[in-house]
Amino acid sequence: MSAKSLSNGLSLVAYDSECLEKSWTWLNDPEIGELTMTPPFSREDQRGFFEALPQRTDYTIWGISLDGFGVIGATGLKNQQGWLAEYWGYIGERQYWAKGLGKHLIKLVEDKAREFGFRDLYLKVSWSNARAISLYKATGFVADTTESTGAYLYMIKRGI
């Protein structure tokens, strides 16, 4: 299947218990955990996070679905304040890495962000995540080294 036809089948879906279970597996993979800068967490931590989602006004999460393949990752907007939110996302199913899905995923999330009234998005990406940094630059995010740390590169996209 071509990258274009794969990305056409990409959609954002409700983050449900299936997404939660898959996220446990994905984020406990050492490489994915490192690339997403996810600290260690327990099942109890994860369950508490999931149960608190309906009450949160600063955090929106979706599963990433690919037609015919089901849920393949998760994405969202966090630290939502006024016109600004923090983008995050990852493809957890490795067979879909480097297939051109990232650009389409960012567009889907930007569309949702605009619906919510956000004008700018920022993100934090591990310095070691060269593929993601390249993707973010290609989709209009600009590095801001004044906000970056030794742990991550801070990038921002204004006027989404």
DOZA-639289 format. One record per residue: residue number from 0; x, z, y of N, C-alpha, C in turn. Coordinates in steps of 0.1 Angstrom, whole numbers. Atoms other than C-alpha are relative to their C-alpha. Layout:
<fimis>
NUM,X,Z,Y,X,Z,Y,X,Z,Y .
...
</fimis>
This chain:
<fimis>
0,8,0,-12,0,0,0,9,0,12 .
1,-8,1,-12,14,-9,34,-2,12,9 .
2,0,-11,-10,22,16,62,-13,-1,8 .
3,12,2,-8,-6,1,83,-12,4,-7 .
4,12,-3,7,-32,4,57,-1,15,-3 .
5,0,-15,2,-21,40,49,-5,7,13 .
6,3,-7,-13,-23,50,86,-14,-2,4 .
7,15,3,-3,-58,34,90,-9,10,-8 .
8,8,-9,9,-70,58,62,3,15,4 .
9,-4,-13,-4,-56,89,80,-12,6,9 .
10,11,-7,-8,-82,114,94,3,15,0 .
11,0,-14,-1,-85,150,105,-12,6,-6 .
12,11,-6,7,-107,172,84,0,15,2 .
13,1,-15,-1,-119,208,84,11,6,-8 .
14,-10,-7,7,-92,232,74,-7,10,-9 .
15,8,-9,9,-109,248,43,9,6,-10 .
16,-8,-8,10,-98,268,13,9,-10,-8 .
17,-9,10,7,-84,236,-4,13,-2,8 .
18,-12,1,-9,-61,231,27,8,12,-1 .
19,-7,-12,0,-52,267,26,9,1,-13 .
20,-7,-1,13,-42,266,-11,12,-10,0 .
21,-11,10,0,-21,234,-6,10,4,10 .
22,-10,-5,-10,-5,249,25,9,10,-6 .
23,-8,-10,7,7,278,4,11,-7,-7 .
24,-10,7,8,25,254,-19,10,-7,10 .
25,-9,7,-9,39,232,9,9,9,8 .
26,-8,-8,-9,51,259,32,9,9,-8 .
27,-10,-8,8,68,278,3,10,-9,-6 .
28,-10,9,4,88,247,-4,12,2,10 .
29,-11,-3,-10,123,256,11,3,-10,10 .
30,-3,10,-10,128,223,28,-11,-1,10 .
31,11,1,-10,94,221,43,-1,12,9 .
32,-1,-12,-8,96,257,54,11,0,10 .
33,-11,1,-10,129,250,71,-4,-10,11 .
34,3,10,-9,117,218,87,-11,4,10 .
35,11,-5,-9,86,235,101,2,13,6 .
36,-4,-13,-6,104,267,110,-10,11,-3 .
37,10,-10,4,79,287,90,6,12,-6 .
38,-6,-12,6,89,323,84,-7,3,-13 .
39,7,-4,12,82,338,50,-13,7,2 .
40,14,-7,-1,46,350,44,-5,2,-13 .
41,6,-4,13,26,366,17,-14,-7,-1 .
42,14,5,2,-8,355,2,-9,8,9 .
43,9,-9,-8,-23,385,21,2,-5,15 .
44,-2,5,-14,-7,372,54,-8,-13,2 .
45,7,13,-1,-21,337,47,-15,2,1 .
46,15,-2,0,-56,350,39,-5,6,13 .
47,3,-6,-13,-56,372,71,-1,-11,11 .
48,-1,11,-10,-46,341,91,-13,-8,-1 .
49,12,9,3,-74,320,75,-13,7,5 .
50,13,-7,-4,-101,346,80,-1,3,15 .
51,1,-2,-15,-92,351,117,-2,-13,7 .
52,1,13,-7,-94,314,125,-13,-1,8 .
53,12,2,-7,-131,314,135,-1,8,13 .
54,0,-8,-12,-125,341,162,11,-4,10 .
55,-11,4,-9,-94,324,177,-5,-10,10 .
56,4,10,-10,-99,306,210,13,-7,5 .
57,-13,6,-4,-62,296,213,6,-8,-11 .
58,-6,6,12,-57,279,180,-11,-9,-7 .
59,9,9,7,-73,248,164,8,-6,-12 .
60,-7,5,12,-63,236,129,-9,-10,-8 .
61,7,10,8,-72,206,108,9,-3,-13 .
62,-7,6,11,-63,193,74,2,-15,3 .
63,-3,14,-1,-48,158,73,-4,-7,-13 .
64,5,6,12,-67,136,49,4,-15,0 .
65,-3,14,1,-57,102,36,-10,-6,-10 .
66,10,6,9,-85,80,21,6,-2,-14 .
67,-4,2,13,-83,80,-16,11,9,-6 .
68,-10,-8,5,-56,106,-18,-2,15,3 .
69,3,-14,-4,-72,138,-3,9,5,11 .
70,-8,-7,-11,-55,163,19,15,0,-3 .
71,-15,2,2,-18,156,24,8,8,10 .
72,-8,-8,-10,-9,180,53,-9,7,9 .
73,7,-8,-10,-20,201,82,5,-2,14 .
74,-4,2,-14,-19,199,120,-9,8,9 .
75,9,-8,-9,-33,216,150,6,1,14 .
76,-4,-3,-14,-30,228,186,-1,15,1 .
77,-1,-14,-2,-19,263,193,4,4,14 .
78,-4,-4,-13,-11,284,223,-7,-7,11 .
79,8,8,-9,-39,267,241,-3,8,13 .
80,3,-6,-13,-40,276,278,-2,-10,11 .
81,3,9,-10,-57,257,305,1,-15,-4 .
82,-2,15,3,-46,220,304,11,-2,-10 .
83,-12,1,8,-16,227,280,-3,6,-14 .
84,0,-6,14,-14,232,242,13,-4,-7 .
85,-11,3,9,13,232,216,-4,-7,-12 .
86,2,8,12,12,205,190,8,4,-11 .
87,-8,-2,13,23,211,154,-7,-8,-11 .
88,6,8,12,18,191,122,11,-3,-10 .
89,-9,4,11,34,183,89,-8,-7,-11 .
90,5,6,12,28,161,59,7,8,-11 .
91,-6,-8,11,32,183,29,2,-7,-13 .
92,-2,8,12,29,157,2,12,-10,3 .
93,-13,7,-3,65,143,1,-1,-16,-2 .
94,1,15,3,54,108,-13,-5,-7,12 .
95,5,6,-13,39,102,22,9,1,11 .
96,-10,-1,-10,70,110,41,6,-14,3 .
97,-6,13,-4,86,81,60,-8,-12,-3 .
98,9,11,2,55,59,56,-7,-5,13 .
99,6,5,-13,47,55,93,-13,8,4 .
100,12,-7,-3,19,81,93,1,9,12 .
101,-2,-9,-11,34,103,120,-6,-5,13 .
102,5,6,-12,26,80,149,-15,1,1 .
103,14,0,0,-10,77,139,-6,15,0 .
104,4,-14,-1,-13,115,133,1,5,14 .
105,-2,-4,-14,0,122,168,-12,-5,8 .
106,11,6,-8,-26,98,182,-13,7,-3 .
107,12,-7,4,-54,115,163,-1,13,7 .
108,0,-13,-6,-44,149,176,-1,-1,15 .
109,1,2,-15,-39,136,212,-15,-3,3 .
110,14,3,-2,-74,122,210,-9,12,1 .
111,7,-13,1,-88,156,200,4,9,12 .
112,-4,-8,-12,-67,173,227,-6,-4,13 .
113,6,5,-12,-81,151,254,-15,4,0 .
114,14,-5,1,-117,159,241,-1,14,4 .
115,0,-15,-3,-108,196,245,4,2,15 .
116,-4,-2,-14,-96,190,281,15,2,3 .
117,-14,-2,-3,-59,192,276,6,-13,6 .
118,-7,12,-6,-36,169,297,14,-1,-5 .
119,-14,0,5,-2,179,283,1,7,-13 .
120,-4,-6,13,12,187,249,15,3,0 .
121,-14,-3,3,44,204,240,2,3,-14 .
122,-3,-4,14,61,212,207,14,6,0 .
123,-13,-6,3,90,230,193,4,-6,-14 .
124,-4,6,12,110,212,166,14,5,-3 .
125,-13,-4,5,140,223,145,10,-11,4 .
126,-11,9,-3,173,208,157,4,-9,-12 .
127,-4,7,12,179,198,121,-11,-10,-5 .
128,11,9,5,146,178,118,1,-13,8 .
129,-3,13,-7,160,144,130,-11,-10,-1 .
130,11,9,1,131,124,116,-11,3,10 .
131,10,-4,-9,106,144,136,4,-2,15 .
132,-5,2,-14,127,143,168,-1,-14,4 .
133,1,14,-2,129,106,165,-15,-5,2 .
134,14,3,-2,91,103,160,-6,5,13 .
135,6,-6,-12,83,126,189,5,-8,12 .
136,-5,9,-11,106,105,212,-8,-13,0 .
137,7,13,1,89,73,200,-14,1,5 .
138,14,-1,-5,55,87,209,-1,6,13 .
139,1,-4,-14,64,98,244,4,14,3 .
140,-4,-13,-3,76,133,241,14,0,5 .
141,-13,-1,-6,106,142,262,7,13,-2 .
142,-7,-13,2,132,168,255,2,8,13 .
143,-2,-8,-12,134,197,279,10,11,-4 .
144,-11,-9,4,167,215,273,-1,13,7 .
145,1,-13,-7,159,242,298,-9,10,-7 .
146,9,-8,8,131,254,275,5,2,-15 .
147,-5,0,14,151,248,242,8,12,-2 .
148,-8,-11,4,169,275,223,9,-5,-11 .
149,-9,3,12,195,276,195,-8,-3,-12 .
150,8,2,12,166,276,170,-8,-13,1 .
151,8,11,-1,146,247,184,2,-8,12 .
152,0,9,-11,143,217,207,-14,1,5 .
153,13,0,-7,114,220,232,-2,-14,5 .
154,3,13,-5,97,187,239,-14,0,6 .
155,13,0,-6,68,179,262,-5,-15,3 .
156,6,13,-4,44,149,268,-11,3,10 .
157,9,-2,-11,26,148,301,-10,-11,0 .
158,10,10,-2,-6,129,307,-4,-7,-12 .
159,4,6,13,-18,124,272,-13,-8,2 .
</fimis>
